[in-house]
């Protein structure tokens, strides 16, 4: 019997600036590469420092995964250096104060599943023995060259397999285990990503507009639950974004600005639905807006 275990969260926070020219690394770079200048790196670092400071610390009982440090890519392809550079800072959070209780939920569910399986074991062994008996009879007929007789046993073999599966599927131990895994994964992780100079942002088709936090241009939220673990996602647009009705949001272009400067920001948040509003409210969006053109 197979059970889907609840995987331990092994995640690493990556706080990295991905310069837009590097996003084309799979394409030929006809003009060659160059190092970013100290002034360019200083500008990007300052923007990412602002983003880092704008994100909330880990709540009580939570930790920030990874080193939470800023990293700026230093090499870029000159084919794309004139376009606004895209870079970002993200932060992963994980709850740790109730890990023992979560582990117990999974352990108890696994024990219950194993006990339920053990109760079926004698009947499963008998069903398996019957399958093997019929299979051996069929093999003997094939060895004698009696293909018609061997083929006539196919229905018996199929029925014996169905009988075995029926016993295996009895009860709801798998459903109980899945429910326990969902319970153990509830409100376990959060993720926030501040992206700079994205060309466009497209809210999920099911997204609903939510009141824009102070400093934001627009905000959206939608359900993103997975495997019965409730989760919401939010998208917050900061800076000069524009959109047609029902279409993607695109950044207002500022050709007068150097390509490494921050023109717009977009904040992606993934969290438990009950925690989402508090997390959005804890992000210092005003400070991010202050770093952008009006």
Residue frames as qw, qx, qy, qz and C-alpha x, y, z in Angstrom:
[[0.000, 0.889, 0.458, 0.000, 0.00, 0.00, 0.00],
 [0.449, 0.293, 0.001, 0.844, 1.31, 3.39, -0.90],
 [0.224, -0.852, -0.383, 0.278, 1.01, 6.49, 1.23],
 [0.373, 0.699, 0.014, 0.610, 1.91, 10.00, 0.22],
 [0.567, -0.431, -0.379, 0.591, 4.03, 11.33, 3.02],
 [0.015, -0.992, -0.128, 0.013, 4.22, 14.96, 4.06],
 [0.721, 0.346, -0.144, 0.583, 7.59, 16.19, 2.80],
 [0.453, -0.639, -0.166, 0.599, 9.73, 18.23, 5.14],
 [0.320, 0.944, 0.080, 0.032, 10.10, 21.74, 3.83],
 [0.676, -0.284, 0.224, 0.642, 13.64, 22.08, 2.56],
 [0.353, 0.867, 0.254, 0.244, 13.79, 25.55, 1.14],
 [0.551, -0.239, -0.020, 0.800, 16.45, 28.17, 0.77],
 [0.141, 0.913, 0.229, -0.307, 15.71, 31.86, 0.59],
 [0.607, 0.189, 0.310, 0.707, 17.29, 33.34, -2.49],
 [0.013, 0.908, 0.162, -0.387, 17.73, 37.07, -2.34],
 [0.565, -0.065, 0.483, 0.666, 19.16, 37.76, -5.75],
 [0.305, 0.718, -0.034, -0.624, 19.14, 40.47, -8.36],
 [0.654, 0.207, 0.643, 0.339, 18.69, 38.97, -11.79],
 [0.053, 0.543, -0.223, -0.808, 19.72, 41.60, -14.31],
 [0.724, 0.511, 0.205, -0.415, 17.51, 41.50, -17.39],
 [0.453, 0.647, -0.559, -0.252, 20.34, 40.90, -19.88],
 [0.136, -0.317, 0.931, -0.118, 21.16, 37.69, -18.03],
 [0.678, 0.228, 0.530, -0.455, 17.63, 36.44, -18.65],
 [0.731, 0.606, -0.149, -0.277, 18.64, 35.97, -22.28],
 [0.325, -0.608, 0.713, 0.127, 21.57, 33.72, -21.44],
 [0.713, 0.153, 0.681, 0.063, 20.14, 30.91, -23.61],
 [0.572, 0.800, 0.181, 0.015, 20.25, 33.19, -26.65],
 [0.704, 0.248, 0.008, 0.666, 23.37, 34.25, -28.54],
 [0.245, -0.873, -0.102, 0.409, 25.04, 37.37, -27.21],
 [0.683, 0.597, 0.162, 0.389, 26.29, 39.04, -30.37],
 [0.102, 0.897, -0.164, 0.398, 27.74, 42.13, -28.71],
 [0.539, 0.205, -0.639, 0.509, 29.49, 40.23, -25.98],
 [0.572, -0.681, -0.446, 0.101, 29.35, 40.60, -22.22],
 [0.212, 0.582, -0.303, 0.724, 30.52, 43.31, -19.90],
 [0.370, -0.308, -0.687, 0.544, 30.76, 43.86, -16.17],
 [0.161, -0.891, -0.375, -0.200, 28.31, 46.22, -14.58],
 [0.280, 0.572, -0.287, 0.715, 29.91, 49.39, -13.31],
 [0.267, -0.154, -0.683, 0.662, 30.32, 50.23, -9.62],
 [0.268, 0.051, 0.115, -0.955, 27.70, 52.98, -10.04],
 [0.631, -0.082, -0.524, -0.566, 25.21, 50.56, -11.60],
 [0.569, -0.162, -0.782, 0.196, 25.76, 48.00, -8.86],
 [0.094, -0.084, -0.508, 0.852, 25.41, 50.69, -6.22],
 [0.454, -0.037, -0.125, -0.881, 22.06, 51.80, -7.65],
 [0.701, -0.123, -0.632, -0.307, 20.71, 48.23, -7.79],
 [0.445, -0.092, -0.742, 0.493, 22.00, 47.52, -4.29],
 [0.124, 0.012, 0.330, -0.936, 20.26, 50.60, -2.92],
 [0.616, -0.080, -0.315, -0.717, 16.96, 49.57, -4.54],
 [0.714, -0.113, -0.690, -0.044, 17.24, 46.06, -3.17],
 [0.243, -0.015, -0.638, 0.730, 18.15, 47.37, 0.26],
 [0.392, -0.049, 0.096, -0.914, 14.93, 49.38, 0.17],
 [0.736, -0.071, -0.502, -0.448, 13.02, 46.25, -0.83],
 [0.559, -0.027, -0.762, 0.325, 14.63, 44.23, 1.93],
 [0.026, -0.011, -0.510, 0.860, 13.81, 46.82, 4.57],
 [0.505, -0.067, -0.143, -0.849, 10.23, 47.04, 3.30],
 [0.688, -0.120, -0.679, -0.226, 9.52, 43.36, 3.95],
 [0.648, -0.633, 0.135, -0.402, 8.28, 42.33, 7.39],
 [0.038, -0.467, 0.859, -0.204, 10.49, 40.32, 9.76],
 [0.430, -0.130, -0.886, -0.112, 9.54, 36.77, 10.61],
 [0.590, -0.568, -0.088, -0.567, 6.48, 36.67, 12.90],
 [0.414, -0.480, 0.680, -0.370, 6.88, 35.18, 16.37],
 [0.785, -0.011, 0.600, -0.155, 7.40, 31.46, 16.00],
 [0.784, 0.608, 0.110, 0.053, 8.61, 31.78, 12.40],
 [0.534, -0.485, 0.373, 0.583, 12.06, 31.95, 10.81],
 [0.485, 0.771, -0.223, -0.347, 13.46, 33.41, 7.59],
 [0.930, 0.035, 0.299, 0.209, 15.03, 30.68, 5.48],
 [0.688, 0.519, 0.058, 0.504, 18.43, 31.17, 3.86],
 [0.518, -0.156, -0.185, 0.821, 20.94, 33.93, 4.41],
 [0.043, 0.890, 0.434, -0.131, 18.51, 36.72, 3.38],
 [0.355, -0.529, 0.221, 0.739, 21.35, 38.62, 1.75],
 [0.496, 0.799, 0.026, -0.339, 21.32, 40.82, -1.33],
 [0.614, -0.162, 0.580, 0.511, 23.22, 39.62, -4.38],
 [0.400, 0.786, -0.040, -0.470, 23.75, 41.66, -7.54],
 [0.853, 0.274, 0.335, 0.291, 24.67, 39.99, -10.82],
 [0.274, -0.713, 0.242, 0.599, 27.82, 41.59, -12.16],
 [0.209, -0.178, 0.712, 0.646, 27.98, 40.33, -15.76],
 [0.530, 0.574, 0.422, -0.460, 25.46, 41.21, -18.47],
 [0.556, 0.301, 0.600, 0.490, 24.95, 40.78, -22.21],
 [0.069, -0.357, 0.091, 0.927, 25.38, 44.01, -24.14],
 [0.034, -0.309, -0.751, -0.582, 22.64, 43.02, -26.60],
 [0.334, -0.679, -0.619, -0.210, 20.04, 43.93, -24.00],
 [0.425, -0.259, -0.409, 0.765, 21.76, 46.44, -21.75],
 [0.056, -0.165, -0.127, -0.976, 19.68, 49.32, -23.09],
 [0.534, -0.478, -0.536, -0.446, 16.39, 47.81, -21.90],
 [0.474, -0.637, 0.307, -0.524, 15.32, 48.28, -18.27],
 [0.326, 0.263, -0.885, 0.202, 17.09, 45.71, -16.14],
 [0.765, -0.428, -0.243, -0.414, 14.96, 43.30, -14.11],
 [0.338, 0.240, -0.778, 0.471, 16.08, 42.29, -10.63],
 [0.659, -0.527, -0.305, -0.441, 14.38, 41.22, -7.43],
 [0.010, -0.338, 0.770, -0.542, 14.59, 40.44, -3.74],
 [0.724, -0.307, -0.448, -0.425, 12.59, 37.62, -2.20],
 [0.184, -0.390, 0.714, -0.552, 12.09, 36.22, 1.26],
 [0.662, -0.175, -0.691, -0.232, 10.89, 32.80, 2.40],
 [0.373, -0.433, 0.505, -0.647, 9.37, 32.27, 5.83],
 [0.618, -0.110, -0.768, -0.127, 8.64, 29.02, 7.68],
 [0.615, -0.600, 0.120, -0.497, 6.77, 28.37, 10.88],
 [0.500, 0.292, -0.769, 0.271, 8.75, 26.44, 13.49],
 [0.281, -0.354, 0.548, -0.704, 7.04, 26.90, 16.84],
 [0.796, -0.023, 0.359, -0.487, 4.60, 24.02, 16.33],
 [0.466, 0.458, -0.709, -0.268, 6.75, 21.64, 14.31],
 [0.088, -0.136, 0.950, -0.266, 6.50, 18.89, 16.93],
 [0.543, 0.319, 0.532, -0.566, 2.71, 19.00, 16.78],
 [0.624, 0.547, -0.278, -0.484, 2.78, 18.89, 12.96],
 [0.248, 0.389, -0.885, -0.055, 5.13, 15.90, 13.02],
 [0.302, 0.031, 0.856, -0.418, 2.79, 14.12, 15.44],
 [0.657, 0.419, 0.154, -0.607, -0.17, 14.63, 13.09],
 [0.592, 0.501, -0.562, -0.290, 1.73, 12.84, 10.32],
 [0.076, 0.289, -0.932, 0.206, 3.06, 10.13, 12.62],
 [0.478, 0.141, 0.671, -0.550, -0.40, 9.38, 14.01],
 [0.709, 0.473, -0.050, -0.521, -1.90, 9.25, 10.53],
 [0.437, 0.478, -0.751, -0.132, 0.85, 6.94, 9.30],
 [0.148, -0.144, 0.912, -0.355, 0.32, 4.64, 12.29],
 [0.617, 0.289, 0.443, -0.582, -3.43, 4.50, 11.69],
 [0.661, 0.528, -0.342, -0.410, -2.86, 3.70, 8.02],
 [0.249, 0.400, -0.880, 0.053, -0.40, 0.94, 8.87],
 [0.347, 0.006, 0.810, -0.473, -2.81, -0.57, 11.39],
 [0.701, 0.410, 0.165, -0.560, -5.63, -0.53, 8.85],
 [0.556, 0.526, -0.595, -0.243, -3.37, -2.21, 6.33],
 [0.021, -0.296, 0.925, -0.238, -2.36, -4.85, 8.86],
 [0.590, 0.163, 0.582, -0.535, -6.00, -5.81, 9.36],
 [0.745, 0.522, -0.097, -0.404, -6.30, -6.48, 5.64],
 [0.023, 0.618, -0.769, -0.163, -3.05, -8.40, 5.41],
 [0.487, -0.030, 0.870, -0.070, -4.46, -11.97, 5.80],
 [0.636, 0.600, 0.433, -0.218, -7.05, -11.42, 3.07],
 [0.329, 0.836, -0.344, -0.272, -4.48, -9.71, 0.86],
 [0.211, -0.458, 0.855, 0.116, -2.12, -12.66, 1.28],
 [0.585, 0.240, 0.766, -0.116, -4.91, -15.06, 0.35],
 [0.555, 0.775, 0.150, -0.264, -5.86, -13.01, -2.70],
 [0.130, 0.770, -0.579, -0.234, -2.22, -12.85, -3.76],
 [0.401, -0.216, 0.889, 0.037, -1.83, -16.61, -3.36],
 [0.639, 0.496, 0.559, -0.181, -4.88, -17.12, -5.56],
 [0.415, 0.849, -0.183, -0.271, -3.43, -14.86, -8.24],
 [0.078, -0.614, 0.770, 0.152, -0.16, -16.75, -8.14],
 [0.569, 0.054, 0.816, -0.085, -1.96, -20.09, -8.38],
 [0.639, 0.674, 0.320, -0.188, -3.90, -19.06, -11.47],
 [0.241, 0.855, -0.401, -0.222, -0.79, -17.52, -13.01],
 [0.310, -0.420, 0.847, 0.098, 1.20, -20.72, -12.44],
 [0.650, 0.324, 0.679, -0.106, -1.57, -22.73, -14.09],
 [0.519, 0.825, 0.044, -0.217, -1.49, -20.41, -17.08],
 [0.013, 0.749, -0.635, -0.190, 2.29, -20.66, -17.42],
 [0.507, -0.140, 0.850, 0.023, 2.06, -24.47, -17.33],
 [0.658, 0.568, 0.475, -0.135, -0.48, -24.45, -20.15],
 [0.338, 0.879, -0.256, -0.216, 1.72, -22.12, -22.22],
 [0.215, -0.570, 0.782, 0.132, 4.68, -24.45, -21.71],
 [0.574, 0.144, 0.806, -0.006, 2.53, -27.32, -23.01],
 [0.063, 0.006, 0.601, 0.797, 1.62, -25.27, -26.05],
 [0.029, -0.625, -0.779, -0.042, -2.04, -25.02, -25.01],
 [0.113, 0.074, 0.001, 0.991, -2.45, -21.35, -25.88],
 [0.414, -0.453, -0.464, -0.638, -6.24, -21.56, -26.02],
 [0.657, -0.510, -0.537, 0.137, -6.37, -22.98, -22.51],
 [0.451, -0.188, -0.249, 0.836, -3.93, -20.34, -21.26],
 [0.066, -0.245, -0.205, -0.945, -5.96, -17.57, -22.83],
 [0.507, -0.525, -0.586, -0.353, -9.12, -18.91, -21.23],
 [0.580, -0.454, -0.484, 0.473, -7.62, -18.13, -17.82],
 [0.231, 0.301, -0.003, 0.925, -7.27, -14.41, -18.59],
 [0.422, -0.615, -0.264, -0.611, -10.69, -13.61, -17.14],
 [0.786, -0.496, -0.341, 0.138, -9.84, -15.47, -13.92],
 [0.587, -0.028, -0.166, 0.792, -6.58, -13.59, -13.62],
 [0.022, -0.452, -0.123, -0.883, -8.32, -10.25, -14.18],
 [0.610, -0.620, -0.323, -0.372, -10.95, -11.11, -11.57],
 [0.781, -0.361, -0.311, 0.403, -8.32, -12.14, -9.02],
 [0.385, 0.161, -0.074, 0.906, -6.49, -8.86, -9.58],
 [0.283, -0.550, -0.220, -0.754, -9.74, -6.95, -9.12],
 [0.743, -0.550, -0.379, -0.046, -10.44, -8.85, -5.89],
 [0.666, -0.159, -0.247, 0.686, -7.00, -7.94, -4.57],
 [0.147, 0.305, 0.050, 0.939, -7.44, -4.27, -5.45],
 [0.474, -0.616, -0.370, -0.509, -10.88, -4.18, -3.86],
 [0.745, -0.505, -0.340, 0.273, -9.45, -5.34, -0.54],
 [0.532, 0.008, -0.085, 0.842, -6.59, -2.89, -0.86],
 [0.023, -0.395, -0.185, -0.899, -8.98, 0.01, -1.45],
 [0.481, -0.627, -0.608, -0.080, -11.30, -0.78, 1.45],
 [0.465, -0.649, -0.304, 0.519, -11.67, 1.91, 4.09],
 [0.225, 0.943, 0.095, 0.227, -10.53, 5.51, 3.95],
 [0.711, -0.510, 0.041, 0.482, -7.02, 5.30, 5.38],
 [0.510, 0.214, 0.268, 0.788, -5.52, 7.07, 2.35],
 [0.064, -0.779, -0.316, -0.537, -8.10, 9.86, 2.60],
 [0.590, -0.791, -0.136, 0.089, -7.37, 10.22, 6.30],
 [0.698, -0.244, 0.137, 0.660, -3.67, 10.38, 5.64],
 [0.313, 0.478, 0.317, 0.757, -4.17, 13.02, 2.94],
 [0.295, -0.858, -0.271, -0.322, -6.33, 15.06, 5.32],
 [0.695, -0.629, -0.032, 0.346, -3.65, 14.81, 8.00],
 [0.603, 0.058, 0.226, 0.763, -0.98, 15.94, 5.55],
 [0.072, 0.696, 0.315, 0.641, -3.12, 18.93, 4.59],
 [0.510, -0.836, -0.191, -0.068, -3.64, 19.80, 8.25],
 [0.733, -0.418, 0.075, 0.532, 0.09, 19.53, 8.95],
 [0.478, 0.211, 0.297, 0.799, 0.86, 21.81, 5.99],
 [0.056, -0.877, -0.426, -0.214, -1.65, 24.49, 7.00],
 [0.130, -0.976, 0.090, -0.153, -0.07, 27.95, 7.51],
 [0.876, -0.280, 0.117, 0.375, 3.44, 26.51, 7.38],
 [0.538, -0.046, 0.270, 0.797, 5.21, 28.74, 4.85],
 [0.230, 0.905, 0.215, -0.288, 5.03, 32.24, 3.36],
 [0.615, 0.081, 0.358, 0.698, 6.80, 33.85, 0.43],
 [0.153, 0.921, 0.151, -0.325, 7.25, 37.45, -0.68],
 [0.637, 0.097, 0.375, 0.667, 9.03, 38.53, -3.86],
 [0.110, 0.863, 0.070, -0.487, 9.67, 42.16, -4.84],
 [0.672, 0.276, 0.456, 0.514, 10.37, 42.35, -8.57],
 [0.049, -0.718, 0.069, 0.691, 11.83, 45.45, -10.19],
 [0.221, 0.531, -0.448, -0.684, 11.16, 46.51, -13.79],
 [0.474, 0.223, 0.849, 0.073, 9.02, 43.56, -14.91],
 [0.010, -0.057, -0.535, -0.843, 7.74, 44.23, -18.43],
 [0.556, -0.285, -0.287, -0.726, 4.22, 43.21, -17.49],
 [0.172, -0.049, 0.873, -0.455, 2.19, 41.47, -14.81],
 [0.525, -0.162, -0.568, -0.613, -0.90, 39.35, -15.42],
 [0.479, -0.222, 0.601, -0.600, -3.11, 38.58, -12.42],
 [0.176, 0.091, 0.979, 0.043, -4.63, 35.11, -12.31],
 [0.227, -0.304, -0.618, -0.689, -7.88, 34.73, -14.25],
 [0.472, -0.595, -0.650, -0.026, -9.71, 34.22, -10.95],
 [0.364, -0.080, -0.346, 0.861, -8.09, 37.23, -9.28],
 [0.132, -0.865, -0.474, -0.095, -10.21, 39.85, -7.56],
 [0.217, 0.606, -0.176, 0.745, -9.17, 43.45, -7.05],
 [0.550, -0.580, -0.491, 0.348, -8.54, 44.35, -3.43],
 [0.094, -0.994, -0.048, 0.026, -8.16, 47.81, -1.89],
 [0.645, 0.531, -0.267, 0.480, -4.76, 49.14, -2.87],
 [0.642, -0.529, -0.262, 0.489, -2.44, 49.50, 0.12],
 [0.037, -0.963, 0.038, 0.265, -1.06, 53.01, 0.66],
 [0.182, -0.661, 0.575, 0.447, 1.52, 53.69, -2.05],
 [0.460, 0.068, 0.842, 0.272, 0.32, 50.95, -4.42],
 [0.251, 0.172, -0.436, -0.847, -1.09, 51.43, -7.94],
 [0.791, -0.060, -0.283, -0.539, -3.31, 48.31, -7.84],
 [0.225, -0.322, 0.878, -0.275, -3.65, 45.06, -5.92],
 [0.767, 0.040, -0.425, -0.480, -5.16, 41.64, -6.63],
 [0.360, -0.318, 0.817, -0.319, -5.74, 38.42, -4.72],
 [0.785, 0.118, -0.399, -0.458, -6.75, 34.89, -5.67],
 [0.859, -0.326, 0.352, -0.176, -6.94, 31.36, -4.30],
 [0.472, 0.595, -0.648, -0.062, -3.89, 29.17, -4.92],
 [0.730, -0.367, 0.506, -0.277, -4.61, 26.18, -2.67],
 [0.540, 0.430, -0.705, -0.162, -2.76, 22.96, -3.46],
 [0.518, -0.012, -0.845, 0.131, -3.41, 19.41, -2.24],
 [0.508, -0.675, -0.523, -0.112, -6.05, 20.63, 0.20],
 [0.479, -0.355, -0.260, 0.759, -3.59, 23.06, 1.84],
 [0.145, 0.923, 0.355, -0.007, -5.29, 26.49, 1.80],
 [0.480, -0.280, 0.164, 0.815, -3.19, 29.22, 0.25],
 [0.320, 0.899, 0.274, -0.117, -3.75, 32.61, -1.37],
 [0.573, 0.061, 0.201, 0.792, -1.61, 34.67, -3.69],
 [0.058, 0.916, 0.244, -0.314, -1.55, 38.42, -3.99],
 [0.567, 0.304, 0.232, 0.730, -0.07, 40.76, -6.58],
 [0.139, -0.883, -0.219, 0.392, 0.60, 44.38, -5.65],
 [0.577, 0.527, 0.201, 0.590, 1.71, 46.85, -8.32],
 [0.350, -0.777, -0.105, 0.513, 3.80, 49.82, -7.26],
 [0.258, -0.366, 0.388, 0.806, 4.74, 52.73, -9.50],
 [0.419, 0.460, -0.149, -0.768, 3.56, 53.84, -12.96],
 [0.281, 0.107, 0.935, 0.190, 1.68, 50.79, -14.27],
 [0.480, 0.265, -0.104, -0.830, -1.06, 50.93, -16.90],
 [0.279, 0.108, 0.953, 0.045, -3.65, 48.43, -18.12],
 [0.429, -0.071, -0.445, -0.783, -6.46, 47.98, -20.58],
 [0.726, -0.186, 0.281, -0.599, -9.67, 46.45, -19.25],
 [0.968, -0.008, 0.200, -0.149, -9.08, 42.76, -18.61],
 [0.745, 0.565, -0.284, 0.214, -5.61, 42.90, -20.13],
 [0.770, -0.160, -0.289, 0.545, -2.12, 42.60, -18.66],
 [0.228, -0.956, -0.005, 0.184, -0.59, 45.42, -16.68],
 [0.742, 0.371, -0.009, 0.559, 2.44, 46.96, -18.37],
 [0.446, -0.560, -0.146, 0.683, 4.94, 49.39, -16.97],
 [0.274, 0.957, 0.083, -0.054, 4.93, 52.96, -18.19],
 [0.806, 0.184, 0.011, 0.562, 8.23, 53.41, -19.97],
 [0.206, -0.950, 0.067, 0.226, 10.71, 56.05, -18.90],
 [0.821, 0.421, 0.005, 0.385, 13.35, 56.19, -21.67],
 [0.096, 0.866, -0.256, 0.419, 15.00, 59.14, -19.95],
 [0.671, -0.627, 0.358, -0.167, 15.98, 56.94, -17.01],
 [0.119, 0.527, -0.837, -0.083, 19.11, 54.75, -17.00],
 [0.727, -0.020, -0.590, -0.350, 18.21, 51.09, -17.62],
 [0.477, -0.029, -0.789, 0.386, 19.44, 49.92, -14.20],
 [0.201, -0.135, 0.363, -0.900, 17.23, 52.40, -12.33],
 [0.126, 0.349, 0.900, -0.229, 13.99, 51.19, -10.76],
 [0.209, -0.129, -0.365, -0.898, 10.96, 52.22, -12.84],
 [0.732, -0.304, -0.160, -0.588, 8.23, 49.97, -11.39],
 [0.073, -0.256, 0.916, -0.300, 7.91, 47.24, -8.78],
 [0.756, -0.182, -0.376, -0.504, 5.56, 44.29, -8.39],
 [0.260, -0.373, 0.770, -0.448, 5.14, 42.38, -5.14],
 [0.714, -0.059, -0.617, -0.325, 4.11, 38.73, -5.16],
 [0.340, -0.368, 0.659, -0.562, 2.88, 37.24, -1.88],
 [0.678, -0.107, -0.685, -0.244, 1.96, 33.64, -1.11],
 [0.090, -0.223, 0.699, -0.673, 0.48, 32.92, 2.33],
 [0.032, -0.393, -0.902, 0.173, -2.32, 31.27, 4.26],
 [0.060, -0.645, -0.485, -0.587, -5.61, 33.06, 3.53],
 [0.478, -0.806, -0.344, 0.054, -6.06, 34.04, 7.17],
 [0.585, -0.501, 0.051, 0.635, -2.58, 35.55, 7.28],
 [0.501, 0.439, 0.378, 0.643, -2.58, 37.32, 3.92],
 [0.041, -0.918, -0.228, -0.323, -4.13, 40.64, 4.95],
 [0.569, -0.792, 0.088, 0.204, -1.72, 41.01, 7.86],
 [0.711, -0.113, 0.346, 0.601, 1.28, 40.26, 5.68],
 [0.343, 0.648, 0.351, 0.582, 0.24, 42.78, 3.03],
 [0.252, -0.939, -0.142, -0.187, -0.32, 45.36, 5.74],
 [0.686, -0.623, 0.161, 0.339, 3.14, 44.72, 7.16],
 [0.663, 0.242, 0.292, 0.646, 4.94, 45.51, 3.87],
 [0.129, -0.689, -0.071, 0.710, 6.21, 49.08, 3.75],
 [0.548, 0.544, 0.525, 0.358, 4.86, 49.80, 0.29],
 [0.049, 0.991, 0.084, -0.087, 5.17, 53.56, 0.74],
 [0.401, -0.689, 0.458, 0.393, 8.94, 53.27, 0.96],
 [0.572, 0.126, 0.684, 0.435, 8.99, 51.27, -2.26],
 [0.329, 0.823, 0.438, 0.154, 6.81, 53.82, -4.02],
 [0.168, -0.942, 0.102, 0.273, 9.09, 56.61, -2.87],
 [0.487, -0.422, 0.587, 0.490, 11.97, 54.98, -4.79],
 [0.468, 0.365, 0.707, 0.384, 10.07, 55.10, -8.09],
 [0.016, 0.066, 0.247, 0.967, 9.13, 57.80, -10.60],
 [0.356, 0.347, 0.518, -0.696, 5.69, 59.28, -10.21]]
